[in-house]
Amino acid sequence: MSTAHSFKSTGFLYISISDLRGKMLLEKKYSRYAQIKMYVIDVAHKELKSLYEAGNCDLYFNYSEDKSGRTVNGLKIVIISKERQPEPLKIDDLVYYIRTWLMTWLNAANKRKTRYGLTK
């Protein structure tokens, strides 16, 4: 199941920071996650929510960070839409979400960290 399909059927998605950088073409623009959060994610969140509340947009998003220690591995994004009514999650969607999160978490846990947070 692709991430986009996951979003359409469940209203949420999980994306790793490296995938986010790639999909948004940010590999060379911002070297730190804090910069992506400040200049891209938080700006988009604020603008979309403001448009949604004013009735000029039919959706916005909330997110939480998936962290291990101080390192942000990915984002858990929930899409809020006027058209989409909340419905119970299907077991396949829950399994996909948990599997994706576990794979990301286990991959991060297996990487050796150096003094400056770089992997070897």
Secondary structure, 3 states (H helix, E strand, C coil): CCHHHHHHHHCEEEEEHHHHHHHCCCCCCCCCHHHHHHHHHHHHHHHHHHHHHCCCCCEEEEEEEEEECCEEEEEEEEEEECCCCCCCCCHHHHHHHHHHHHHHHHHHHHCCECCCCCEC
